[in-house]
Amino acid sequence: MGYKIIVDSGCDLTIEMEKEMNIGTVPFKIAVDDKEFIDDKNFNMEDFLKTMKASSNPIKTSCPSPFDYEEAVEEANSDEVFIITISSKLSGSYNSANIAKNVMMDKYPNKKVHVFDSKSASAGEVCIALKINEYIKAGMGFEEIVEKTENDISSLKTFFILESLDNLIKNGRIKKTAGLIANVLNIRPIMSADDGEIILFEMNRGFKKSLSKLADALGKVVDNIEERTLVISHVDDLERAEEFKKKVLSLYNFKDIKVVHTKGLASGYADDGGIVIAF
C-alpha cells in the first residue's frame, strides 16, 4: 500500500509539507517547570517561548516511546515505512523507533521498516525527509532509497547560530561563567554537527557577522552545492532567515532553498531568534 514517512517532532516540517508528502509526526513532550507542552500541531509557540524565558530552570524533554512509534506505523497502514529521528547522540528517539520497528516486523513479516538516525536535528531532518520524498517520486525501490538516504546523511551539513546562550547555560551545555562572558561580549558562535554531536565551528562577535561568515563558509564545506537543497529553520525570526537566504542566493546556486519555523523541540534549545541550517 505504498510508502509512508514518519518523523519525530525534531523535524521542522511545515504543516503544508507534512500534508504534501503524506508525513506522520510523532511528538516530543517538553516540560518547563510544572507545565507540559506536547510538540504537535496544537503546540502554542508564543506561550512556550514566554514560559521558557520566564523560568530559571532548564527545559526537560521526553522523546517518543516505542509505543508511540508502533501506533504511528499501524496508522500509516503502509507496506514500506521510513522513520527519521533526531540524532541518537542527542535523544533516545532513535532507540524507541528501532524497538517499535522490531515489534512491527515481528507482527507483520511482510512489512518493511527502516529507521534513519539523522545524526542531525531540525533543518537536517527536513533535508532527509525531502530527499526520501524525492526518491519515492522517482519510483525507486525500498532498498535503493535506504542506501541512497544513508549516503545523504553521511554527507549532510548542519550549522546553527543562537541569539541567546541562556538555554545552553541552563541545560548545562555551556559552563555558566563561559556562557555569561560570551553574552556580555556579544559572542555568537557558529556551531556544527559532527557525526551527530554538537561542536564549535567558529567564534564571532555579533549575530549578523556570524550569519555573514556562515554564508561565506558554505561553499568551502561541500563541492556540489547545486545538487543540494538548503533548509533554513528559524525560531520566531523570519526576517533574519530571509536575510540569510538573500545572502546565500547572491553567492550560490542551490537546487532549492526552503525557510521553515522550528517546532517546539528545536525552539527549546535554539531559543528565540536562533537559526539552524542544513544542506
Secondary structure per residue as TSV (DSSP state, phi and psi in degrees):
chain	resnum	aa	ss	phi	psi
A	1	M	-	360.0	35.5
A	2	G	-	81.0	-178.2
A	3	Y	E	-91.4	157.5
A	4	K	E	-143.0	136.1
A	5	I	E	-106.1	131.4
A	6	I	E	-122.5	134.7
A	7	V	E	-127.4	159.8
A	8	D	E	-90.2	170.6
A	9	S	T	-80.1	9.3
A	10	G	T	-71.7	-12.7
A	11	C	B	-91.7	116.6
A	12	D	-	-86.9	47.4
A	13	L	-	-71.8	144.3
A	14	T	-	-76.1	163.2
A	15	I	H	-59.2	-37.9
A	16	E	H	-64.0	-42.7
A	17	M	H	-63.3	-42.8
A	18	E	H	-60.0	-42.5
A	19	K	H	-67.3	-47.1
A	20	E	H	-61.1	-37.3
A	21	M	T	-100.5	5.7
A	22	N	T	53.7	54.4
A	23	I	E	-103.6	136.4
A	24	G	E	-99.2	138.9
A	25	T	E	-118.2	132.3
A	26	V	E	-105.8	118.8
A	27	P	-	-83.7	148.8
A	28	F	-	-79.4	163.0
A	29	K	E	-114.2	138.7
A	30	I	E	-127.0	126.5
A	31	A	E	-110.8	131.9
A	32	V	E	-117.3	110.7
A	33	D	T	54.6	-120.7
A	34	D	T	-101.1	12.6
A	35	K	E	-105.9	126.2
A	36	E	E	-106.6	136.5
A	37	F	E	-116.9	134.7
A	38	I	E	-99.7	125.8
A	39	D	-	-82.6	62.7
A	40	D	S	-120.3	-163.1
A	41	K	T	-66.8	-16.2
A	42	N	T	-96.0	6.8
A	43	F	-	-60.4	130.1
A	44	N	-	-98.6	97.2
A	45	M	H	-62.3	-43.4
A	46	E	H	-61.7	-45.6
A	47	D	H	-64.8	-41.3
A	48	F	H	-62.4	-50.3
A	49	L	H	-63.0	-39.3
A	50	K	H	-64.8	-45.2
A	51	T	H	-64.8	-42.0
A	52	M	H	-65.5	-41.5
A	53	K	H	-66.7	-33.2
A	54	A	H	-77.6	-14.7
A	55	S	-	-95.8	143.1
A	56	S	S	-91.6	-3.2
A	57	N	S	-98.0	155.6
A	58	P	-	-70.4	155.3
A	59	I	-	-73.6	156.1
A	60	K	E	-122.3	128.6
A	61	T	E	-114.4	143.4
A	62	S	E	-118.9	121.6
A	63	C	-	-75.9	161.7
A	64	P	-	-58.1	145.2
A	65	S	-	-84.8	163.9
A	66	P	H	-54.6	-38.5
A	67	F	H	-63.1	-37.6
A	68	D	H	-59.0	-42.3
A	69	Y	H	-70.4	-38.4
A	70	E	H	-58.4	-45.4
A	71	E	H	-59.8	-42.9
A	72	A	H	-64.2	-40.1
A	73	V	H	-68.0	-41.2
A	74	E	H	-60.4	-47.8
A	75	E	H	-64.3	-30.6
A	76	A	H	-62.1	-33.7
A	77	N	T	51.4	43.2
A	78	S	-	-123.4	149.3
A	79	D	S	-75.3	-25.3
A	80	E	E	-132.6	120.0
A	81	V	E	-126.5	133.9
A	82	F	E	-112.8	128.9
A	83	I	E	-116.0	132.2
A	84	I	E	-116.5	127.5
A	85	T	E	-122.4	161.3
A	86	I	S	-60.6	158.9
A	87	S	-	-46.5	133.5
A	88	S	T	-65.8	-15.6
A	89	K	T	-86.5	-6.3
A	90	L	T	-111.2	-16.4
A	91	S	-	-160.2	162.9
A	92	G	S	-88.8	6.6
A	93	S	H	-57.7	-42.0
A	94	Y	H	-61.9	-43.1
A	95	N	H	-64.2	-42.8
A	96	S	H	-59.1	-44.0
A	97	A	H	-64.6	-37.3
A	98	N	H	-69.3	-37.9
A	99	I	H	-61.9	-45.9
A	100	A	H	-62.1	-40.5
A	101	K	H	-57.4	-47.6
A	102	N	H	-64.0	-39.2
A	103	V	H	-63.2	-45.9
A	104	M	H	-65.9	-37.9
A	105	M	H	-74.5	-26.7
A	106	D	H	-70.6	-39.9
A	107	K	H	-73.0	-38.3
A	108	Y	-	-126.1	85.5
A	109	P	T	-57.6	-24.8
A	110	N	T	-88.7	-5.8
A	111	K	-	-80.9	142.9
A	112	K	E	-110.7	126.4
A	113	V	E	-134.4	131.4
A	114	H	E	-129.0	134.7
A	115	V	E	-105.6	123.5
A	116	F	E	-98.6	123.5
A	117	D	E	-82.0	109.2
A	118	S	-	-65.6	-19.5
A	119	K	S	53.7	27.2
A	120	S	S	-155.4	-159.0
A	121	A	-	-166.7	171.9
A	122	S	B	53.9	-118.2
A	123	A	H	-60.4	-31.0
A	124	G	H	-64.0	-42.7
A	125	E	H	-65.3	-35.8
A	126	V	H	-61.8	-44.4
A	127	C	H	-55.5	-42.5
A	128	I	H	-68.5	-42.6
A	129	A	H	-60.9	-41.6
A	130	L	H	-63.2	-39.7
A	131	K	H	-64.9	-47.2
A	132	I	H	-60.3	-42.7
A	133	N	H	-61.7	-39.4
A	134	E	H	-61.9	-42.8
A	135	Y	H	-68.9	-36.9
A	136	I	H	-61.8	-46.6
A	137	K	H	-62.6	-29.9
A	138	A	T	-78.1	-4.8
A	139	G	T	82.1	20.4
A	140	M	-	-73.3	155.9
A	141	G	-	-81.1	165.5
A	142	F	H	-54.9	-52.2
A	143	E	H	-63.9	-37.7
A	144	E	H	-66.8	-40.3
A	145	I	H	-62.5	-42.7
A	146	V	H	-60.6	-48.2
A	147	E	H	-62.2	-47.5
A	148	K	H	-65.7	-40.4
A	149	T	H	-68.8	-39.1
A	150	E	H	-62.0	-36.7
A	151	N	H	-65.5	-40.3
A	152	D	H	-61.5	-41.6
A	153	I	H	-62.3	-39.0
A	154	S	H	-66.9	-21.0
A	155	S	H	-110.1	4.7
A	156	L	-	-66.8	138.5
A	157	K	-	-115.7	129.1
A	158	T	E	-129.1	134.0
A	159	F	E	-137.1	154.2
A	160	F	E	-149.7	152.4
A	161	I	E	-129.9	135.3
A	162	L	-	-110.7	136.9
A	163	E	S	-71.6	-36.8
A	164	S	-	-127.8	138.3
A	165	L	-	-95.0	3.8
A	166	D	H	-55.1	-45.1
A	167	N	H	-69.0	-35.5
A	168	L	H	-67.8	-32.8
A	169	I	H	-68.3	-48.4
A	170	K	H	-58.0	-39.5
A	171	N	T	-88.3	5.8
A	172	G	T	75.3	13.1
A	173	R	S	-77.8	-25.0
A	174	I	S	-130.7	139.3
A	175	K	-	-61.3	140.7
A	176	K	H	-54.9	-47.0
A	177	T	H	-61.2	-47.4
A	178	A	H	-62.4	-40.7
A	179	G	H	-65.9	-41.7
A	180	L	H	-67.1	-40.4
A	181	I	H	-62.0	-43.3
A	182	A	H	-60.6	-41.2
A	183	N	H	-64.0	-44.7
A	184	V	H	-63.2	-40.3
A	185	L	T	-84.0	3.7
A	186	N	T	60.6	34.2
A	187	I	B	-81.9	127.2
A	188	R	-	-123.2	89.5
A	189	P	-	-68.4	146.7
A	190	I	E	-91.8	121.4
A	191	M	E	-105.3	156.5
A	192	S	E	-138.1	168.5
A	193	A	E	-106.5	132.8
A	194	D	E	-127.0	105.1
A	195	D	T	51.5	40.5
A	196	G	T	90.5	-4.3
A	197	E	E	-109.2	151.9
A	198	I	E	-85.7	128.8
A	199	I	E	-132.9	160.3
A	200	L	E	-80.0	130.1
A	201	F	E	-99.0	-46.8
A	202	E	E	-163.3	146.5
A	203	M	-	-106.7	134.9
A	204	N	-	-142.8	159.9
A	205	R	B	-95.6	121.8
A	206	G	S	92.5	138.7
A	207	F	H	-65.2	-42.2
A	208	K	H	-60.8	-41.0
A	209	K	H	-66.5	-41.4
A	210	S	H	-62.7	-41.4
A	211	L	H	-61.9	-44.4
A	212	S	H	-63.9	-44.1
A	213	K	H	-64.5	-37.7
A	214	L	H	-65.4	-44.4
A	215	A	H	-58.4	-43.6
A	216	D	H	-63.4	-32.5
A	217	A	H	-78.1	-20.8
A	218	L	H	-56.4	-40.5
A	219	G	H	-70.8	-13.5
A	220	K	H	-91.5	-16.1
A	221	V	H	-96.7	-17.4
A	222	V	-	-140.8	159.4
A	223	D	S	-117.2	13.1
A	224	N	-	-132.1	45.5
A	225	I	G	-55.6	-37.5
A	226	E	G	-65.4	-13.1
A	227	E	G	-96.8	-1.3
A	228	R	-	-111.9	152.8
A	229	T	E	-101.1	130.7
A	230	L	E	-95.6	128.0
A	231	V	E	-112.0	128.4
A	232	I	E	-114.7	112.3
A	233	S	E	-100.6	137.5
A	234	H	E	-132.0	150.7
A	235	V	S	-100.3	92.7
A	236	D	S	59.4	35.9
A	237	D	-	-146.5	71.1
A	238	L	H	-61.0	-37.4
A	239	E	H	-59.6	-44.8
A	240	R	H	-65.6	-40.0
A	241	A	H	-64.2	-41.2
A	242	E	H	-68.2	-34.8
A	243	E	H	-62.8	-43.0
A	244	F	H	-64.4	-42.8
A	245	K	H	-59.0	-43.5
A	246	K	H	-61.2	-43.4
A	247	K	H	-63.4	-43.5
A	248	V	H	-63.7	-42.3
A	249	L	H	-61.7	-29.6
A	250	S	H	-76.2	-16.0
A	251	L	H	-108.0	-33.3
A	252	Y	-	-135.5	167.3
A	253	N	-	-119.1	68.1
A	254	F	-	-62.2	151.9
A	255	K	S	-60.8	-38.1
A	256	D	E	-162.1	155.7
A	257	I	E	-131.2	128.4
A	258	K	E	-122.4	134.2
A	259	V	E	-110.3	126.3
A	260	V	E	-134.4	159.2
A	261	H	E	-91.9	140.6
A	262	T	-	-63.2	151.3
A	263	K	-	-85.4	-170.0
A	264	G	H	-62.0	-44.9
A	265	L	H	-61.0	-52.5
A	266	A	H	-64.9	-35.1
A	267	S	H	-64.0	-35.0
A	268	G	H	-64.6	-31.7
A	269	Y	H	-99.3	-36.7
A	270	A	H	-77.6	-25.8
A	271	D	-	68.6	163.9
A	272	D	T	-53.4	126.8
A	273	G	T	91.8	-5.9
A	274	G	-	-71.7	154.6
A	275	I	E	-128.6	131.4
A	276	V	E	-122.9	131.6
A	277	I	E	-126.6	153.6
A	278	A	E	-152.7	152.8
A	279	F	-	-161.4	360.0
